[in-house]
Amino acid sequence: MTQTCRHCGAELTRQFLDLGYAPPSNAYLEASDLTAPEITYPLRLMVCDSCFLVQTQDYTVADSLFDKDYAYFSSTSRGWLAHAAAYVKMIRQRLDLSKDSFVVEVASNDGYLLKNFLKAGVPCLGIEPTMSTAEAAEALGIPVEHRFFGEALAEELAAAGKRADLIIGNNVYAHVPDINDFSRGLARLLKPKGVVTLEFPHLMRLVEFSQFDTVYHEHFSYLSLGTVARIFEAAGLKLFDVEELTTHGGSLRVYGCRADSDRTVTASVENLLDEEKRRGMDAPGYYADFQSRAEEVKDRALSFLLKAKREGKSVAGYGAAAKGNTLLNFAGVRPDILPFVCDAAPAKQGKFLPGSHIPVLSPDVLAERRPDYLIILPWNIADEVRRQNASLAELGTQFVTFVPETRIVGNTL
């Protein structure tokens, strides 16, 4: 199967990672689904030798991944709510946003972020195609467009007088199948002096810390700053600032404006571009050995679970997150070695993880079952999970993460 790069159109010939076959990571199952066939797709990444965009092979479409029953609600994580509130406070001051401004968030989810602008009296609009989360945002009084964002929708909104002083896209840029169309839409929707901020996991950190479990079908692209700068330029945008964040194991927040803006490019952009080049991200060799590193992480995780079973230790998982599903399916983990996973999101409770068919329960069961080990699958919120379950630690439960290495939190195994 020949595939061309989603950005520059060059033929893709270099494989970055092969995780075998898996169902979409957020396709949670009802009990009635367990006796029916389950659709899986190849989960493979290619890297473009021309622009170095890392991207999934084309097997699925966004409509089938982000449907009306999409189960990820951003407000489930207290840490993420605090991150959003801090961002809104910062950006309101930086851009001097007021009741006369207009803010648009693409992939606004359940209103976790825009509710802060609403409270401050700054007019806003959410764009969110998944009905379940959009309805949650609307219940808060946030207006929402129930559509996928792209150049066509941007044209409609601009024609209706809804161009933005600020466009926000948190953890959506990697999720769009047509990243060029999406980027052109951003440029079209901005006012002449408008700003766009996008947050996404940084490919440099993914490679550095072997974070292969952040790979799933919903992520179409894996982004370096250098590649984003190229995509922005082709879409009529200028990347003028960047911040390195700790979220999701190491993310970037990039700031863009229209190409004709007089905003000056900050030193932080040049410094990070230089760092990526120093590490070799603009050469094929950088991407050569990631497969073996992913397999090492997977093998260590599986060995830990099998050893715990042999020793008669009880094990539970925490966090029915997409990254956990990637790891569990790559390792072939099933309920015989991980009997259940807990998650605070009511939308996931009572369902089963895709592929592994591990049941998802409320965290309330942990106090009764007192597992010897609690595997924190979304390792990026391990500290938050430990704080929320401090009483378990007092009863002897040990908290474990698998990425980038298998360790009891606080100690390397």
Backbone hydrogen bonds in HBPLUS format (Angstrom, degrees):
<---DONOR---> <-ACCEPTOR-->    atom                        ^
c    i                          cat <-CA-CA->   ^        H-A-AA   ^      H-
h    n   atom  resd res      DA  || num        DHA   H-A  angle D-A-AA Bond
n    s   type  num  typ     dist DA aas  dist angle  dist       angle   num
A0012-LEU N   A0003-GLN O   2.83 MM   9  5.70 170.7  1.84 166.1 162.9     1
A0005-CYS N   A0010-ALA O   2.71 MM   5  5.24 155.7  1.77 147.4 155.1     2
A0009-GLY N   A0005-CYS O   3.16 MM   4  4.49 138.2  2.34 112.0 121.4     3
A0047-VAL N   A0014-ARG O   2.95 MM  33  5.71 159.2  2.00 158.3 163.6     4
A0016-PHE N   A0045-LEU O   2.80 MM  29  5.29 169.0  1.81 136.5 139.5     5
A0017-LEU N   A0045-LEU O   3.33 MM  28  5.06 160.3  2.37 128.2 127.8     6
A0045-LEU N   A0017-LEU O   2.79 MM  28  5.06 161.8  1.82 148.7 153.6     7
A0019-LEU N   A0043-LEU O   2.91 MM  24  5.40 171.3  1.92 162.7 163.4     8
A0043-LEU N   A0020-GLY O   2.77 MM  23  5.70 157.0  1.82 175.8 172.1     9
A0022-ALA N   A0041-TYR O   2.96 MM  19  5.48 160.0  2.00 144.8 147.3    10
A0041-TYR N   A0022-ALA O   2.84 MM  19  5.48 169.5  1.85 134.4 133.4    11
A0027-ALA N   A0024-PRO O   3.10 MM   3  5.43 163.1  2.13 120.5 120.6    12
A0029-LEU N   A0352-PHE O   2.88 MM 323  4.88 172.1  1.89 145.9 148.0    13
A0352-PHE N   A0029-LEU O   2.82 MM 323  4.88 140.8  1.97 136.3 146.1    14
A0033-ASP N   A0030-GLU O   2.93 MM   3  5.27 149.3  2.03 108.0 117.7    15
A0034-LEU N   A0031-ALA O   3.23 MM   3  5.63 157.3  2.28 110.4 116.7    16
A0036-ALA N   A0033-ASP O   3.03 MM   3  5.30 163.9  2.05 114.1 118.7    17
A0057-GLN N   A0044-ARG O   3.02 MM  13  5.88 144.6  2.15 153.6 153.9    18
A0046-MET N   A0055-GLN O   2.77 MM   9  5.44 164.8  1.79 161.9 163.6    19
A0055-GLN N   A0046-MET O   2.84 MM   9  5.44 161.8  1.87 158.6 164.9    20
A0048-CYS N   A0053-LEU O   3.15 MM   5  5.41 154.8  2.21 128.7 136.1    21
A0052-PHE N   A0048-CYS O   2.89 MM   4  4.55 131.5  2.13 121.9 133.3    22
A0222-TYR N   A0054-VAL O   2.83 MM 168  5.10 145.7  1.95 150.4 149.0    23
A0056-THR N   A0220-PHE O   3.09 MM 164  5.23 151.4  2.17 128.2 135.0    24
A0064-SER N   A0061-VAL O   3.14 MM   3  5.80 137.8  2.33 115.8 125.0    25
A0065-LEU N   A0062-ALA O   2.95 MM   3  5.09 139.8  2.12 103.5 115.8    26
A0066-PHE N   A0062-ALA O   2.91 MM   4  6.00 163.5  1.94 171.2 172.4    27
A0070-TYR N   A0067-ASP O   3.11 MM   3  5.45 161.1  2.15 120.7 120.4    28
A0076-THR N   A0073-PHE O   3.18 MM   3  5.93 168.9  2.19 123.1 125.9    29
A0077-SER N   A0074-SER O   3.43 MM   3  6.42 158.3  2.49 126.3 127.2    30
A0081-LEU N   A0077-SER O   3.10 MM   4  6.42 151.1  2.19 145.4 153.3    31
A0082-ALA N   A0078-ARG O   3.01 MM   4  6.30 156.2  2.07 149.4 155.3    32
A0083-HIS N   A0079-GLY O   2.96 MM   4  6.21 152.2  2.04 142.6 150.7    33
A0084-ALA N   A0080-TRP O   2.95 MM   4  6.17 156.5  2.00 146.5 152.0    34
A0085-ALA N   A0081-LEU O   2.99 MM   4  6.22 160.3  2.03 148.4 153.6    35
A0086-ALA N   A0082-ALA O   2.98 MM   4  6.15 160.2  2.02 149.7 154.7    36
A0087-TYR N   A0083-HIS O   3.04 MM   4  6.24 153.7  2.11 144.2 151.5    37
A0088-VAL N   A0084-ALA O   3.02 MM   4  6.29 163.6  2.04 153.0 156.4    38
A0089-LYS N   A0085-ALA O   3.10 MM   4  6.33 162.6  2.13 148.8 153.2    39
A0090-MET N   A0086-ALA O   3.03 MM   4  6.23 160.6  2.07 147.4 152.7    40
A0091-ILE N   A0087-TYR O   2.82 MM   4  6.02 173.4  1.83 165.5 166.2    41
A0092-ARG N   A0088-VAL O   3.00 MM   4  5.93 155.2  2.07 146.3 152.2    42
A0094-ARG N   A0090-MET O   2.92 MM   4  6.15 163.0  1.95 152.0 157.6    43
A0095-LEU N   A0091-ILE O   2.98 MM   4  5.88 162.5  2.01 144.2 147.8    44
A0096-ASP N   A0092-ARG O   2.88 MM   4  5.38 111.6  2.36 127.8 141.9    45
A0097-LEU N   A0092-ARG O   3.02 MM   5  4.86 147.2  2.13 129.4 139.0    46
A0101-SER N   A0098-SER O   2.98 MM   3  5.31 165.9  2.00 116.0 118.6    47
A0165-ASP N   A0102-PHE O   2.91 MM  63  5.50 156.0  1.96 149.3 157.1    48
A0103-VAL N   A0123-PRO O   3.03 MM  20  6.35 159.2  2.08 142.8 149.3    49
A0125-LEU N   A0103-VAL O   2.88 MM  22  6.38 135.6  2.08 151.5 164.9    50
A0104-VAL N   A0166-LEU O   2.93 MM  62  6.34 163.8  1.96 161.4 166.8    51
A0168-ILE N   A0104-VAL O   2.80 MM  64  6.26 155.1  1.86 153.9 162.2    52
A0105-GLU N   A0125-LEU O   2.99 MM  20  6.46 159.2  2.03 160.6 167.1    53
A0127-ILE N   A0105-GLU O   2.90 MM  22  6.17 144.9  2.03 170.8 167.9    54
A0106-VAL N   A0168-ILE O   2.82 MM  62  6.14 160.8  1.86 178.4 174.8    55
A0107-ALA N   A0127-ILE O   2.69 MM  20  5.56 140.9  1.84 156.2 167.4    56
A0108-SER N   A0127-ILE O   3.26 MM  19  5.81 150.8  2.35 122.7 131.3    57
A0111-GLY N   A0108-SER O   3.12 MM   3  5.82 166.5  2.14 143.6 146.4    58
A0115-LYS N   A0111-GLY O   3.20 MM   4  5.67 153.3  2.28 140.6 143.5    59
A0116-ASN N   A0113-LEU O   2.99 MM   3  5.81 157.1  2.05 123.4 129.1    60
A0117-PHE N   A0114-LEU O   3.01 MM   3  5.17 122.1  2.35 101.2 115.4    61
A0118-LEU N   A0114-LEU O   2.93 MM   4  6.24 162.1  1.96 157.1 162.7    62
A0119-LYS N   A0115-LYS O   3.00 MM   4  6.11 157.0  2.06 137.5 143.0    63
A0120-ALA N   A0116-ASN O   3.18 MM   4  6.32 141.3  2.34 132.5 142.3    64
A0120-ALA N   A0117-PHE O   3.05 MM   3  4.98 121.0  2.41  92.9 108.2    65
A0122-VAL N   A0117-PHE O   2.98 MM   5  5.15 162.0  2.01 150.6 147.2    66
A0121-GLY N   A0118-LEU O   3.10 MM   3  5.18 158.0  2.15 103.6 110.4    67
A0126-GLY N   A0143-PRO O   2.88 MM  17  6.15 170.9  1.89 155.7 158.7    68
A0145-GLU N   A0126-GLY O   2.75 MM  19  6.18 158.5  1.79 154.2 158.1    69
A0128-GLU N   A0145-GLU O   2.90 MM  17  6.14 160.0  1.94 159.6 166.1    70
A0134-ALA N   A0130-THR O   3.02 MM   4  6.12 164.6  2.04 159.1 163.8    71
A0135-GLU N   A0131-MET O   2.95 MM   4  5.97 160.7  1.99 152.5 155.9    72
A0136-ALA N   A0133-THR O   3.11 MM   3  5.10 121.3  2.47  94.2 108.9    73
A0137-ALA N   A0133-THR O   3.11 MM   4  6.49 150.4  2.20 148.7 156.3    74
A0138-GLU N   A0134-ALA O   2.93 MM   4  6.23 159.4  1.97 151.7 157.6    75
A0139-ALA N   A0135-GLU O   3.03 MM   4  6.17 142.8  2.17 139.5 148.5    76
A0140-LEU N   A0137-ALA O   2.95 MM   3  5.30 146.9  2.06 106.3 116.5    77
A0142-ILE N   A0137-ALA O   3.35 MM   5  5.67 161.9  2.38 139.8 136.3    78
A0141-GLY N   A0138-GLU O   2.91 MM   3  5.01 158.9  1.95 106.6 113.4    79
A0154-ALA N   A0150-GLY O   3.04 MM   4  6.23 160.2  2.08 153.9 160.3    80
A0155-GLU N   A0151-GLU O   2.94 MM   4  6.16 152.1  2.02 147.4 154.2    81
A0156-GLU N   A0152-ALA O   3.14 MM   4  6.48 157.2  2.19 147.0 152.5    82
A0157-LEU N   A0153-LEU O   2.95 MM   4  6.22 165.6  1.97 156.7 159.7    83
A0158-ALA N   A0154-ALA O   2.87 MM   4  6.00 162.3  1.91 150.4 155.8    84
A0159-ALA N   A0155-GLU O   2.92 MM   4  6.05 158.3  1.96 148.0 154.1    85
A0160-ALA N   A0156-GLU O   3.05 MM   4  6.26 132.8  2.28 137.7 150.3    86
A0160-ALA N   A0157-LEU O   3.09 MM   3  5.01 129.3  2.36  92.7 106.7    87
A0162-LYS N   A0157-LEU O   2.86 MM   5  5.13 159.2  1.90 151.0 148.4    88
A0161-GLY N   A0158-ALA O   3.05 MM   3  5.16 159.2  2.09 109.8 112.2    89
A0164-ALA N   A0189-LEU O   2.84 MM  25  6.10 154.5  1.91 150.9 159.1    90
A0191-LYS N   A0164-ALA O   2.91 MM  27  5.50 156.8  1.97 151.7 144.5    91
A0195-VAL N   A0165-ASP O   2.97 MM  30  6.20 157.1  2.02 135.6 139.4    92
A0167-ILE N   A0195-VAL O   2.95 MM  28  6.46 150.6  2.04 146.7 155.4    93
A0197-THR N   A0167-ILE O   2.90 MM  30  6.40 157.2  1.95 165.6 172.8    94
A0169-GLY N   A0197-THR O   2.94 MM  28  6.33 143.7  2.07 158.4 164.7    95
A0199-GLU N   A0169-GLY O   2.96 MM  30  6.41 155.5  2.02 145.0 149.1    96
A0171-ASN N   A0199-GLU O   2.76 MM  28  5.55 157.0  1.81 137.8 145.3    97
A0175-HIS N   A0172-VAL O   2.78 MM   3  4.98 144.7  1.91 107.0 119.0    98
A0220-PHE N   A0174-ALA O   2.70 MM  46  5.73 131.8  1.93 151.7 165.1    99
A0221-SER N   A0174-ALA O   3.06 MM  47  4.67 156.1  2.12 135.0 137.8   100
A0182-PHE N   A0178-ASP O   3.09 MM   4  6.32 165.4  2.12 153.8 158.3   101
A0183-SER N   A0179-ILE O   3.05 MM   4  6.06 156.6  2.11 134.8 141.0   102
A0184-ARG N   A0180-ASN O   2.92 MM   4  6.19 159.0  1.96 151.5 157.2   103
A0185-GLY N   A0181-ASP O   2.97 MM   4  6.20 147.4  2.08 144.2 153.5   104
A0186-LEU N   A0182-PHE O   3.06 MM   4  6.48 145.8  2.18 144.5 153.5   105
A0187-ALA N   A0183-SER O   3.13 MM   4  6.50 161.6  2.17 151.6 155.1   106
A0188-ARG N   A0184-ARG O   2.95 MM   4  6.18 154.1  2.02 147.0 154.4   107
A0189-LEU N   A0185-GLY O   2.98 MM   4  6.11 149.0  2.08 148.6 155.8   108
A0190-LEU N   A0186-LEU O   3.22 MM   4  6.34 135.3  2.43 147.1 156.8   109
A0194-GLY N   A0191-LYS O   2.84 MM   3  4.69 166.5  1.85 112.6 115.7   110
A0196-VAL N   A0256-GLY O   2.90 MM  60  5.04 161.8  1.93 140.1 144.1   111
A0256-GLY N   A0196-VAL O   2.78 MM  60  5.04 161.7  1.81 152.3 157.3   112
A0198-LEU N   A0254-VAL O   3.04 MM  56  5.38 152.3  2.12 143.7 152.4   113
A0254-VAL N   A0198-LEU O   2.87 MM  56  5.38 153.2  1.94 158.1 159.5   114
A0200-PHE N   A0252-LEU O   3.12 MM  52  5.69 147.1  2.24 148.1 158.0   115
A0252-LEU N   A0200-PHE O   2.93 MM  52  5.69 161.2  1.96 160.7 162.0   116
A0202-HIS N   A0250-GLY O   2.97 MM  48  6.01 177.3  1.97 144.1 144.9   117
A0205-ARG N   A0202-HIS O   2.98 MM   3  5.50 127.4  2.26 112.0 124.1   118
A0206-LEU N   A0202-HIS O   3.09 MM   4  6.44 156.7  2.14 151.1 158.5   119
A0203-LEU N   A0223-LEU O   2.88 MM  20  5.18 171.6  1.89 141.9 139.8   120
A0207-VAL N   A0203-LEU O   3.01 MM   4  6.24 162.2  2.04 155.5 157.7   121
A0208-GLU N   A0204-MET O   2.99 MM   4  6.08 160.9  2.03 139.9 146.2   122
A0209-PHE N   A0205-ARG O   2.92 MM   4  5.89 161.9  1.95 151.6 154.1   123
A0211-GLN N   A0206-LEU O   2.87 MM   5  4.71 154.7  1.93 140.6 145.8   124
A0210-SER N   A0207-VAL O   3.36 MM   3  5.14 172.8  2.37 104.0 105.3   125
A0214-THR N   A0211-GLN O   3.13 MM   3  5.94 169.0  2.14 122.3 124.8   126
A0215-VAL N   A0212-PHE O   3.00 MM   3  5.60 152.6  2.08 118.9 122.5   127
A0219-HIS N   A0216-TYR O   2.87 MM   3  5.57 154.2  1.94 122.4 130.3   128
A0228-VAL N   A0224-SER O   3.14 MM   4  6.35 162.7  2.17 146.9 151.7   129
A0229-ALA N   A0225-LEU O   2.92 MM   4  6.13 155.1  1.98 151.8 158.3   130
A0230-ARG N   A0226-GLY O   3.23 MM   4  6.52 149.6  2.33 139.6 146.8   131
A0231-ILE N   A0227-THR O   2.98 MM   4  6.30 159.3  2.02 152.7 158.5   132
A0232-PHE N   A0228-VAL O   2.84 MM   4  6.00 165.6  1.86 155.8 159.6   133
A0233-GLU N   A0229-ALA O   3.04 MM   4  6.17 165.0  2.06 143.9 148.1   134
A0234-ALA N   A0230-ARG O   3.09 MM   4  6.32 159.2  2.13 149.1 154.0   135
A0235-ALA N   A0231-ILE O   3.17 MM   4  6.36 132.5  2.40 140.2 152.4   136
A0235-ALA N   A0232-PHE O   2.95 MM   3  5.14 134.4  2.16 102.0 115.4   137
A0237-LEU N   A0232-PHE O   2.86 MM   5  4.76 163.3  1.88 142.2 138.8   138
A0236-GLY N   A0233-GLU O   3.29 MM   3  5.32 163.1  2.32 103.5 108.5   139
A0259-ALA N   A0236-GLY O   2.96 MM  23  5.24 150.9  2.05 134.9 128.4   140
A0238-LYS N   A0257-CYS O   2.72 MM  19  5.31 154.9  1.78 153.6 158.5   141
A0257-CYS N   A0238-LYS O   2.95 MM  19  5.31 145.0  2.08 139.9 151.1   142
A0240-PHE N   A0255-TYR O   2.91 MM  15  5.84 149.7  2.00 150.4 160.1   143
A0266-THR N   A0240-PHE O   2.92 MM  26  5.99 166.9  1.94 149.3 150.7   144
A0255-TYR N   A0241-ASP O   2.86 MM  14  4.98 160.8  1.90 147.1 142.9   145
A0243-GLU N   A0253-ARG O   2.90 MM  10  5.11 145.9  2.01 136.7 147.8   146
A0253-ARG N   A0243-GLU O   2.88 MM  10  5.11 156.1  1.94 150.3 155.0   147
A0245-LEU N   A0251-SER O   2.79 MM   6  4.96 176.9  1.79 145.9 146.9   148
A0251-SER N   A0245-LEU O   3.04 MM   6  4.96 149.4  2.13 118.6 127.9   149
A0250-GLY N   A0247-THR O   3.01 MM   3  5.52 162.4  2.04 117.3 123.1   150
A0261-SER N   A0258-ARG O   2.93 MM   3  5.40 162.4  1.96 120.9 123.6   151
A0269-VAL N   A0266-THR O   3.26 MM   3  5.72 139.5  2.43 106.5 115.2   152
A0271-ASN N   A0267-ALA O   2.82 MM   4  6.00 160.9  1.86 157.3 163.5   153
A0272-LEU N   A0268-SER O   3.10 MM   4  6.14 159.0  2.15 139.6 144.3   154
A0273-LEU N   A0269-VAL O   2.97 MM   4  6.15 159.8  2.01 153.1 159.3   155
A0274-ASP N   A0270-GLU O   2.96 MM   4  6.11 154.3  2.03 144.4 151.3   156
A0275-GLU N   A0271-ASN O   2.99 MM   4  6.25 147.2  2.10 138.8 148.1   157
A0276-GLU N   A0272-LEU O   2.94 MM   4  6.21 158.3  1.98 151.5 155.9   158
A0277-LYS N   A0273-LEU O   3.09 MM   4  6.35 158.0  2.14 145.7 151.5   159
A0278-ARG N   A0274-ASP O   2.86 MM   4  6.08 153.6  1.93 147.1 155.0   160
A0279-ARG N   A0275-GLU O   3.07 MM   4  6.31 145.1  2.19 144.6 152.9   161
A0281-MET N   A0276-GLU O   3.03 MM   5  5.50 169.1  2.04 155.2 151.7   162
A0280-GLY N   A0277-LYS O   2.95 MM   3  4.96 147.2  2.06  99.5 110.0   163
A0283-ALA N   A0280-GLY O   3.11 MM   3  5.51 139.9  2.28 124.1 121.6   164
A0286-TYR N   A0283-ALA O   3.29 MM   3  6.13 155.8  2.35 124.8 128.9   165
A0287-TYR N   A0284-PRO O   3.06 MM   3  5.78 152.5  2.14 122.2 128.5   166
A0288-ALA N   A0285-GLY O   3.24 MM   3  5.23 170.8  2.25 112.1 113.1   167
A0293-ARG N   A0289-ASP O   3.42 MM   4  6.71 154.5  2.49 146.7 153.6   168
A0294-ALA N   A0290-PHE O   2.98 MM   4  6.23 154.9  2.04 152.7 158.9   169
A0295-GLU N   A0291-GLN O   3.05 MM   4  6.34 156.9  2.10 150.6 157.1   170
A0296-GLU N   A0292-SER O   3.06 MM   4  6.29 146.1  2.18 140.7 149.2   171
A0297-VAL N   A0293-ARG O   3.21 MM   4  6.51 158.9  2.26 147.8 151.8   172
A0298-LYS N   A0294-ALA O   3.01 MM   4  6.25 165.0  2.04 152.1 156.4   173
A0299-ASP N   A0295-GLU O   2.89 MM   4  6.00 161.5  1.92 147.8 152.7   174
A0300-ARG N   A0296-GLU O   3.08 MM   4  6.24 159.7  2.13 148.5 153.1   175
A0301-ALA N   A0297-VAL O   3.10 MM   4  6.31 157.9  2.15 148.7 154.7   176
A0302-LEU N   A0298-LYS O   3.00 MM   4  6.23 166.0  2.02 154.7 158.3   177
A0303-SER N   A0299-ASP O   2.96 MM   4  6.08 157.7  2.01 145.6 152.1   178
A0304-PHE N   A0300-ARG O   3.05 MM   4  6.24 153.0  2.13 143.5 150.1   179
A0305-LEU N   A0301-ALA O   3.17 MM   4  6.52 161.5  2.21 152.0 155.6   180
A0306-LEU N   A0302-LEU O   3.00 MM   4  6.21 163.2  2.03 154.7 159.3   181
A0307-LYS N   A0303-SER O   2.93 MM   4  6.01 155.8  1.99 147.0 153.7   182
A0308-ALA N   A0304-PHE O   2.96 MM   4  6.17 158.5  2.01 149.1 154.9   183
A0309-LYS N   A0305-LEU O   3.08 MM   4  6.31 152.7  2.16 143.1 150.0   184
A0310-ARG N   A0306-LEU O   3.02 MM   4  6.29 160.8  2.05 147.7 152.5   185
A0311-GLU N   A0307-LYS O   3.00 MM   4  6.22 149.5  2.10 148.4 156.6   186
A0313-LYS N   A0308-ALA O   2.87 MM   5  5.06 154.3  1.94 160.6 156.5   187
A0312-GLY N   A0309-LYS O   3.08 MM   3  5.12 159.4  2.12 104.7 111.0   188
A0372-ASP N   A0314-SER O   2.97 MM  58  5.12 124.3  2.29 113.6 128.1   189
A0373-TYR N   A0314-SER O   3.06 MM  59  6.48 152.2  2.14 153.9 162.5   190
A0316-ALA N   A0373-TYR O   3.05 MM  57  6.44 149.6  2.14 153.9 163.4   191
A0375-ILE N   A0316-ALA O   2.76 MM  59  6.14 166.4  1.78 159.6 158.1   192
A0317-GLY N   A0340-PHE O   2.93 MM  23  6.21 156.1  1.99 146.0 152.0   193
A0342-CYS N   A0317-GLY O   2.85 MM  25  6.14 159.5  1.89 136.3 138.0   194
A0318-TYR N   A0375-ILE O   2.71 MM  57  5.91 142.9  1.84 168.3 158.7   195
A0377-LEU N   A0318-TYR O   3.04 MM  59  6.03 149.7  2.14 152.2 161.4   196
A0319-GLY N   A0342-CYS O   2.64 MM  23  5.86 169.9  1.65 175.3 177.4   197
A0324-GLY N   A0321-ALA O   3.08 MM   3  5.27 121.6  2.44 100.2 114.5   198
A0325-ASN N   A0321-ALA O   3.10 MM   4  6.50 153.6  2.18 150.8 158.4   199
A0326-THR N   A0322-ALA O   3.05 MM   4  6.39 153.7  2.12 152.4 159.1   200
A0327-LEU N   A0323-LYS O   3.23 MM   4  6.49 165.2  2.26 147.7 150.3   201
A0328-LEU N   A0324-GLY O   2.90 MM   4  6.08 173.6  1.91 159.0 160.9   202
A0329-ASN N   A0325-ASN O   3.00 MM   4  5.98 162.8  2.03 147.1 151.6   203
A0330-PHE N   A0326-THR O   3.02 MM   4  6.08 156.4  2.07 146.1 153.1   204
A0331-ALA N   A0327-LEU O   2.95 MM   4  6.10 153.7  2.02 151.4 158.5   205
A0332-GLY N   A0328-LEU O   2.97 MM   4  5.92 112.6  2.44 130.7 146.5   206
A0333-VAL N   A0328-LEU O   2.89 MM   5  5.05 152.9  1.97 152.8 155.1   207
A0332-GLY N   A0329-ASN O   3.28 MM   3  4.92 145.8  2.41  90.1  99.9   208
A0337-ILE N   A0334-ARG O   3.13 MM   3  6.15 162.8  2.16 133.3 135.5   209
A0338-LEU N   A0334-ARG O   3.20 MM   4  6.23 143.0  2.34 143.2 151.5   210
A0341-VAL N   A0359-PRO O   2.99 MM  18  6.32 160.5  2.03 164.0 169.6   211
A0361-LEU N   A0341-VAL O   2.84 MM  20  6.17 155.6  1.89 147.1 155.5   212
A0343-ASP N   A0361-LEU O   3.01 MM  18  6.40 148.9  2.11 168.4 178.2   213
A0348-LYS N   A0345-ALA O   3.00 MM   3  5.65 158.8  2.04 120.9 126.9   214
A0351-LYS N   A0348-LYS O   3.16 MM   3  5.69 150.3  2.26 136.3 136.9   215
A0350-GLY N   A0360-VAL O   2.84 MM  10  5.63 163.4  1.87 156.6 154.9   216
A0360-VAL N   A0351-LYS O   2.85 MM   9  5.50 156.5  1.90 162.3 156.2   217
A0353-LEU N   A0358-ILE O   2.85 MM   5  5.24 165.3  1.88 144.2 146.9   218
A0357-HIS N   A0353-LEU O   2.92 MM   4  4.88 141.5  2.07 141.7 145.0   219
A0356-SER N   A0354-PRO O   2.96 MM   2  5.74 136.8  2.16 101.6  90.5   220
A0365-VAL N   A0362-SER O   3.22 MM   3  6.21 169.4  2.24 128.9 129.3   221
A0366-LEU N   A0363-PRO O   3.07 MM   3  5.66 160.7  2.11 118.5 124.2   222
A0368-GLU N   A0365-VAL O   3.19 MM   3  5.41 128.0  2.47 100.3 113.1   223
A0369-ARG N   A0365-VAL O   2.97 MM   4  6.19 165.6  1.99 157.8 162.1   224
A0370-ARG N   A0366-LEU O   2.82 MM   4  5.47 154.6  1.89 146.1 150.9   225
A0398-GLN N   A0372-ASP O   2.92 MM  26  6.20 164.3  1.94 143.3 146.7   226
A0374-LEU N   A0398-GLN O   2.87 MM  24  6.19 157.9  1.92 155.1 159.1   227
A0400-VAL N   A0374-LEU O   2.95 MM  26  6.03 163.8  1.98 146.1 146.3   228
A0376-ILE N   A0400-VAL O   2.76 MM  24  5.95 162.3  1.80 167.0 172.7   229
A0379-TRP N   A0377-LEU O   2.96 MM   2  5.48 126.0  2.26 107.8  92.1   230
A0381-ILE N   A0378-PRO O   2.96 MM   3  6.00 174.1  1.96 134.1 136.0   231
A0382-ALA N   A0379-TRP O   3.19 MM   3  4.93 156.7  2.25 111.9 108.6   232
A0385-VAL N   A0381-ILE O   2.99 MM   4  6.30 161.0  2.03 157.7 163.3   233
A0386-ARG N   A0382-ALA O   2.93 MM   4  6.15 160.6  1.97 152.6 157.7   234
A0387-ARG N   A0383-ASP O   3.03 MM   4  6.27 159.4  2.07 148.9 153.9   235
A0388-GLN N   A0384-GLU O   3.03 MM   4  6.28 159.2  2.08 148.9 154.6   236
A0389-ASN N   A0385-VAL O   3.06 MM   4  6.19 131.2  2.31 141.3 153.7   237
A0389-ASN N   A0386-ARG O   3.20 MM   3  5.13 135.1  2.41  94.4 106.6   238
A0392-LEU N   A0389-ASN O   3.01 MM   3  5.54 139.4  2.18 111.7 122.1   239
A0394-GLU N   A0390-ALA O   3.28 MM   4  6.66 150.4  2.37 146.3 153.9   240
A0395-LEU N   A0392-LEU O   2.90 MM   3  5.05 135.1  2.10  99.5 112.9   241
A0397-THR N   A0392-LEU O   3.08 MM   5  5.44 157.2  2.14 142.4 136.1   242
A0396-GLY N   A0393-ALA O   3.02 MM   3  5.06 159.7  2.07 103.5 109.7   243
A0409-VAL N   A0399-PHE O   2.73 MM  10  5.61 156.0  1.78 145.0 153.5   244
A0401-THR N   A0407-ARG O   3.03 MM   6  5.68 159.4  2.08 160.9 165.4   245
A0407-ARG N   A0401-THR O   2.95 MM   6  5.68 159.3  1.99 163.8 167.5   246
A0411-ASN N   A0408-ILE O   2.53 MM   3  5.15 161.3  1.56 156.6 160.3   247
